[in-house]
Amino acid sequence: MRFQHADDIWRDFPELVPAVISVRGVSADVSVADPVATFGELAAKRLAAASEGELPEIQAWRRAFSKMGLKPTQYRCASESLLRRFRKEGSLPRLHPLIDLCNAVSIAYAIPVAVFDTSKIAQYVQVRYATGDETYLTFSGETEHPPTGEVIFADAEGNAHARRWTNRQSGYSAIRDTTTDVLIVAEALHETAQSDIESLAATLCDELSAVWPVTPRPTILSASAPEFTA
């Protein structure tokens, strides 16, 4: 299993700082209520001082979406969508312990965190511009083909595991109760992205190890070291 960003993504977004974490041995029969509550409190404190759209982490993604030709308030990055819902409802829906934990960390840091079931990925994941031939499966079971030039997470068989960069994850590789091995990806573009991504990765690894009997493998990628191999 490999993960990397295509060269032209690094060229167009040199400020990008990604973290990748490989985890084997998760399950759905655990509770993450305490850490979810803790990270929710951190997010609430930030939102009490500024709306999600005013946070530097979100503003950086809005600039990236504009650069990709997307309307930032029509297509929001994953962390902005979560923060917006959290601000309005005071909580996030409970889906799966791993997703709940990653979503909570995401809103605390205002940084998108994606999680993929590696059993559904063919050989590798590459963040790249779509050619128009890839296949994307929605959560409702419909098949879509991302247009040429859209930033997607693609594997060796042309499956698009996420669309519009951090906007929409595929239902094909989504986490289920039967999932055991996962790939977690966090990406940031703001001025302090390097230190914030390092902190997020360390925090998430600590929480994962505290909940499951796992040994997470975190890696911070860069243009000079762009590939993660599990």
Order of alpha helices (4+ residues) and beta strands (2+ residues): beta-alpha-beta-alpha-alpha-alpha-alpha-beta-beta-beta-beta-beta-beta-beta-beta-alpha-beta-beta
